[in-house]
Amino acid sequence: MATITAAMVKELRESTGAGMMDCKAALTENNGDMQEAQDWLRKKGLSKAAKKAGRVAAEGLIGALTSGTKGVLVEVNSETDFVARNEQFQGLVKMIAQVALHNSADVEKIKAAKVGDVTVETAISDAIATIGENMTLRRAASLEVSKGVVSSYVHNAVVEGAGKIGVIVALESTGKADELAVLGRQLAMHVAAAKPLALDPAGLDPETVKREKDVLADKYRQQGKPENVIEKIVDSGLKTYYKEVCLLDQAFIHDSGKSVAQAVKEAEGKVGGPIKIAGFVNYALGEGIEKQESDFAAEVAAASGKK
């Protein structure tokens, strides 16, 4: 039996574009023969998937899944929104969420995890070959509490548990799980709508806070305000900013007369115990991905040999 080295796997991956685990399996199955391994991948449709790997995948679905005290979000991208309505793709997203929930929210560990006889990475490659579009598992996140619940909300759901925006919220409490779950879903809906950047001011990126302070200070300097007055105005302005971007300080969308912190405090009576928001994660499909703009007329002209 030939020894399969990392260099061999790297070479095969570069020549075919197939996944690392698939390349290792191909070399193992073919006793290290590079040509045979390439043919093996082609026969399984995995090298076909590689040809699509350069295409921008900014559509797809966010999958959300919770079970008691744990919840996960995954983002699986495709090239077109049409694929998000494909039952095979929807099943793939749900399967990946299940793997993340029961194993790890680390993307590479999810890809390497086994589902039946194949890895998740192989399942994605098989779906690419079958559906005909590039697909990627872009990111995953999980939240877990020792006591309490993790609730989820999916906005613009295409199918149960998968849509364009996904949120999970973790609540630590020894109170009634059913009441906590109701509150958790309300909070998850709030996060989807209000898009907080952090739970409280301490959780904000210091650079973000500094930038906000600088903007406020420069604004009032240009108005000719003295520095001692500017400092007080900036402090006041930051408090307003925190109400806009910190979850606990935001006006609760279900009752704008209260802050989220006040709404949670009031819910403690119904739940039967103290409640702490342990964390939240908000995924919006394709955020941060630079989408390619295509000129359809130019593509048709190029295909027909016209200028």
Salt bridges, closest charged atoms under 4 A:
GLU14 OE2 - LYS10 NZ 2.73
GLU59 OE2 - LYS291 NZ 3.63
GLU75 OE1 - ARG138 NH1 3.23
GLU75 OE1 - ARG139 NE 2.57
GLU79 OE2 - ARG55 NH1 3.36
ASP81 OD2 - ARG85 NH1 2.78
ASP81 OD1 - LYS164 NZ 2.40
GLU108 OE2 - LYS111 NZ 3.77
ASP214 OD2 - LYS210 NZ 2.98
ASP218 OD1 - ARG221 NH1 3.02
GLU227 OE2 - ARG221 NE 2.76
ASP255 OD2 - LYS258 NZ 3.28
GLU266 OE1 - LYS258 NZ 2.58
GLU268 OE1 - LYS265 NZ 3.31
GLU287 OE2 - ARG139 NH2 2.80
